[in-house]
Amino acid sequence: MDIHLVFCSCPDPATASRLATAVVEERLAACASVLPGMRSVYRWQGAVEQADEVLLMAKAPADRLPRLVERLQALHPYELPEVLAVKAAGGLPAYLGWVVEATRD
């Protein structure tokens, strides 16, 4: 099964929870985990910046990726949010099947 992990940095737990709830309710992701305590260092508009952030990690089948990425971008407060999809190389077959089933309409 073609399952992806989608990483999205968020400015705070409330934003991450709001995005997680939306993408799971809309069946764009089967599950979205919110991981606190992340410090990001990045270059933005010519300067090196630092920010405390929260990581949202969504699990979704490949056919949901375009809509998931589009929805995260639409809901996100950042001008250019980090949204990265990484293909899962494997996993427990029953869990991977659940990811697919949980995102079906």
C-alpha positions as CSV (number, residue, x, y, z in Angstrom):
1,M,0.0,0.0,0.0
2,D,1.2,3.5,-0.9
3,I,1.1,5.3,2.5
4,H,2.7,8.7,3.2
5,L,3.7,10.6,6.3
6,V,3.0,14.3,5.9
7,F,5.0,16.6,8.2
8,C,3.7,20.1,8.8
9,S,5.3,22.6,11.3
10,C,2.8,24.7,13.2
11,P,3.3,27.8,15.3
12,D,1.5,26.4,18.4
13,P,-0.5,23.4,19.8
14,A,-3.9,25.0,19.1
15,T,-3.1,25.5,15.4
16,A,-1.7,21.9,15.1
17,S,-4.8,20.5,16.8
18,R,-7.1,22.6,14.5
19,L,-5.4,21.3,11.4
20,A,-5.2,17.7,12.6
21,T,-8.9,17.7,13.4
22,A,-9.8,19.2,10.1
23,V,-7.8,16.8,7.9
24,V,-9.0,13.7,9.9
25,E,-12.7,14.8,9.9
26,E,-12.4,15.5,6.1
27,R,-10.9,12.0,5.6
28,L,-7.8,13.4,4.0
29,A,-5.7,11.6,6.7
30,A,-6.5,8.6,8.8
31,C,-4.6,9.9,11.8
32,A,-2.7,13.1,12.7
33,S,-0.3,13.2,15.6
34,V,0.8,16.5,17.3
35,L,4.3,16.4,18.6
36,P,5.3,19.3,20.8
37,G,8.6,20.9,21.7
38,M,10.3,21.5,18.4
39,R,12.8,24.3,17.8
40,S,13.2,25.3,14.1
41,V,16.1,27.2,12.7
42,Y,15.5,28.4,9.1
43,R,16.4,31.0,6.6
44,W,13.4,33.4,5.7
45,Q,13.6,36.5,3.6
46,G,17.4,36.8,3.9
47,A,17.7,36.2,7.6
48,V,18.3,33.2,9.8
49,E,15.3,32.9,12.1
50,Q,14.4,30.6,15.1
51,A,11.0,29.6,16.4
52,D,9.4,27.2,18.8
53,E,7.0,25.1,16.8
54,V,4.8,22.0,17.0
55,L,5.0,19.2,14.5
56,L,1.9,17.8,12.9
57,M,2.4,14.3,11.4
58,A,-0.5,13.0,9.3
59,K,-0.8,9.5,7.8
60,A,-2.5,9.3,4.5
61,P,-2.7,7.2,1.3
62,A,-1.1,8.6,-1.8
63,D,-4.4,9.3,-3.5
64,R,-5.3,11.8,-0.7
65,L,-2.0,13.7,-0.9
66,P,-2.9,16.5,-3.3
67,R,-6.1,17.4,-1.4
68,L,-4.3,17.0,2.0
69,V,-1.5,19.3,1.0
70,E,-3.9,21.8,-0.5
71,R,-6.1,21.8,2.7
72,L,-3.1,22.2,5.0
73,Q,-1.9,25.2,3.0
74,A,-5.4,26.7,3.0
75,L,-5.8,26.4,6.8
76,H,-2.3,27.2,7.9
77,P,-1.4,30.7,9.2
78,Y,2.1,30.8,7.7
79,E,2.7,32.5,4.3
80,L,4.7,29.5,3.3
81,P,4.0,26.5,5.5
82,E,6.3,23.5,5.7
83,V,4.3,20.5,4.2
84,L,6.5,17.5,3.3
85,A,5.3,14.1,2.3
86,V,7.5,11.0,2.8
87,K,6.6,7.6,1.5
88,A,6.5,4.9,4.1
89,A,8.8,2.1,3.1
90,G,6.7,-0.4,5.0
91,G,4.7,-1.0,8.1
92,L,2.3,-3.4,9.8
93,P,0.0,-4.5,7.0
94,A,-3.2,-4.2,9.2
95,Y,-2.3,-0.6,10.1
96,L,-1.5,0.4,6.5
97,G,-4.9,-1.1,5.5
98,W,-6.6,0.9,8.2
99,V,-5.0,4.1,6.9
100,V,-6.6,3.4,3.5
101,E,-10.0,2.4,4.9
102,A,-10.2,5.3,7.3
103,T,-9.8,7.8,4.5
104,R,-12.5,6.4,2.3
105,D,-15.8,8.4,1.9
